[in-house]
């Protein structure tokens, strides 16, 4: 059996595709719909935090699955520049609709710090980050002991890592000259 040819892709196009994947809401909606109707979760908070976790998980997957190359550095930089642009649009929209100034990119950075801290505090479990991310997600939602929140956070993290890994394995990044 022959191996299928990998699709050539530039770093810029790959970064754009991953940023689009990070903000895609289809998997998020599916996870939300799978939650039992009878629960004590604040669904707005859960959905908000799931989107943040999704974006951060895609960024994390880039770091985790890409070998140390000049392309990785460029990919990560362009990805986060795209996320910053998207965050600016979200911030502007939120300010227009609520009248409150919100810096969504700062929120992403603060939440990333929370997840990194959770990983650092649980280094004995760090070889299996999903065991840390689910509880950290539930804590970010304000329900640290809620099994549904832990499961949903773990599932989102796992889906994103798997999705990015599969995508990266299907493409061949055009080397940076």
C-alpha positions as CSV (number, residue, x, y, z in Angstrom):
1,X,0.0,0.0,0.0
2,X,1.4,3.4,-1.0
3,X,1.4,6.4,1.2
4,X,-0.8,9.2,0.1
5,X,1.0,12.4,-0.9
6,X,1.0,15.1,1.7
7,X,-0.6,18.4,0.7
8,X,2.1,21.2,0.4
9,X,1.2,24.3,2.4
10,X,2.9,27.5,3.3
11,X,3.5,28.5,6.9
12,X,1.1,31.4,6.5
13,X,-1.7,29.3,5.1
14,X,-1.2,26.7,7.8
15,X,-1.4,29.4,10.5
16,X,-4.5,30.8,9.0
17,X,-6.1,27.4,8.8
18,X,-5.2,26.6,12.4
19,X,-6.6,30.0,13.6
20,X,-9.8,29.3,11.8
21,X,-10.0,25.8,13.4
22,X,-9.3,27.4,16.8
23,X,-12.4,29.6,16.6
24,X,-14.6,27.1,14.9
25,X,-17.6,26.5,17.1
26,X,-19.0,23.2,15.6
27,X,-17.3,20.8,18.1
28,X,-18.0,23.3,20.8
29,X,-21.7,23.2,20.0
30,X,-21.7,19.4,19.9
31,X,-20.1,19.2,23.3
32,X,-22.6,21.7,24.7
33,X,-25.5,19.7,23.2
34,X,-24.2,16.5,24.8
35,X,-24.5,18.0,28.3
36,X,-27.6,16.6,30.2
37,X,-30.3,19.2,30.5
38,X,-30.6,18.7,34.3
39,X,-27.3,20.2,35.6
40,X,-26.2,23.0,37.9
41,X,-23.8,24.5,35.4
42,X,-23.8,28.1,34.1
43,X,-24.0,27.2,30.5
44,X,-22.9,30.7,29.3
45,X,-19.8,30.5,31.4
46,X,-19.1,26.9,30.2
47,X,-19.5,27.9,26.5
48,X,-17.3,31.0,27.0
49,X,-14.6,29.0,28.8
50,X,-14.8,26.2,26.2
51,X,-14.0,28.7,23.4
52,X,-11.0,30.0,25.3
53,X,-9.8,26.5,26.0
54,X,-10.2,25.6,22.3
55,X,-8.0,28.5,21.2
56,X,-5.4,27.8,23.8
57,X,-5.4,24.1,23.0
58,X,-4.7,24.7,19.3
59,X,-1.8,26.9,20.2
60,X,-0.6,24.3,22.7
61,X,-0.8,21.6,20.0
62,X,1.4,23.6,17.7
63,X,4.1,23.7,20.4
64,X,3.5,20.0,21.2
65,X,3.4,18.4,17.8
66,X,5.7,20.6,15.6
67,X,9.4,19.8,15.6
68,X,11.8,22.6,16.5
69,X,12.3,24.3,13.1
70,X,12.2,27.8,11.7
71,X,8.8,26.9,10.3
72,X,7.5,26.1,13.8
73,X,8.6,29.5,15.2
74,X,7.0,31.3,12.2
75,X,3.8,29.2,12.4
76,X,3.4,29.9,16.1
77,X,4.0,33.6,15.7
78,X,1.6,34.0,12.7
79,X,-1.0,31.8,14.5
80,X,-1.0,34.1,17.6
81,X,-1.0,37.2,15.4
82,X,-4.2,35.9,13.8
83,X,-5.7,35.1,17.2
84,X,-4.8,38.6,18.3
85,X,-6.6,40.1,15.3
86,X,-9.6,37.9,16.0
87,X,-9.5,38.9,19.7
88,X,-9.5,42.6,18.7
89,X,-12.6,42.0,16.6
90,X,-14.3,40.2,19.5
91,X,-13.3,43.0,21.9
92,X,-14.7,45.6,19.6
93,X,-18.0,43.7,19.2
94,X,-18.3,43.1,23.0
95,X,-17.7,46.8,23.6
96,X,-20.3,47.8,21.0
97,X,-22.9,45.4,22.4
98,X,-22.3,45.7,26.1
99,X,-20.7,49.2,26.5
100,X,-17.9,47.6,28.5
101,X,-14.2,47.7,27.4
102,X,-13.0,44.1,27.1
103,X,-9.5,43.0,26.0
104,X,-10.2,39.4,24.8
105,X,-6.5,38.7,24.0
106,X,-5.5,39.7,27.5
107,X,-8.2,37.3,28.8
108,X,-6.6,34.5,26.6
109,X,-3.2,35.3,28.0
110,X,-4.4,35.3,31.6
111,X,-6.2,32.0,31.1
112,X,-3.1,30.5,29.5
113,X,-1.2,31.4,32.6
114,X,-3.8,29.6,34.7
115,X,-3.5,26.4,32.6
116,X,0.3,26.6,32.6
117,X,0.3,27.0,36.3
118,X,-1.9,24.0,36.7
119,X,0.5,22.0,34.6
120,X,3.5,23.2,36.7
121,X,1.8,22.4,39.9
122,X,1.0,18.9,38.7
123,X,4.2,17.9,37.1
124,X,3.9,14.3,38.3
125,X,0.8,14.1,36.0
126,X,2.3,16.3,33.3
127,X,3.0,13.3,31.0
128,X,-0.8,13.1,30.6
129,X,-1.9,16.7,30.3
130,X,-5.6,15.8,29.7
131,X,-5.7,14.7,33.4
132,X,-4.8,18.2,34.4
133,X,-6.7,20.3,31.8
134,X,-10.2,18.9,32.6
135,X,-10.0,19.9,36.3
136,X,-8.3,23.2,35.4
137,X,-11.1,23.9,33.0
138,X,-13.8,23.1,35.6
139,X,-12.0,25.4,38.0
140,X,-12.0,28.2,35.4
141,X,-15.7,27.7,35.1
142,X,-16.1,28.1,38.9
143,X,-17.2,24.5,39.5
144,X,-13.9,22.7,40.4
145,X,-15.6,19.4,41.5
146,X,-18.2,19.2,38.7
147,X,-17.7,15.9,36.8
148,X,-19.5,17.2,33.7
149,X,-17.3,20.3,33.5
150,X,-14.1,18.2,34.0
151,X,-15.2,15.8,31.3
152,X,-16.2,18.5,28.8
153,X,-12.9,20.4,29.3
154,X,-10.9,17.2,28.9
155,X,-12.9,16.3,25.8
156,X,-12.3,19.8,24.2
157,X,-8.6,19.6,24.9
158,X,-8.3,16.1,23.5
159,X,-10.3,16.9,20.4
160,X,-8.2,20.0,19.6
161,X,-4.9,18.2,20.2
162,X,-6.0,15.3,18.0
163,X,-7.4,17.6,15.3
164,X,-4.2,19.6,15.0
165,X,-2.0,16.5,15.1
166,X,-4.0,14.9,12.3
167,X,-4.0,18.0,10.2
168,X,-0.2,18.5,10.7
169,X,0.4,14.9,9.7
170,X,-1.6,15.5,6.5
171,X,0.4,18.5,5.2
172,X,3.9,19.2,4.2
173,X,5.1,22.6,5.2
174,X,6.9,24.5,2.5
175,X,10.3,25.3,4.0
176,X,11.1,29.0,4.8
177,X,13.8,30.1,2.4
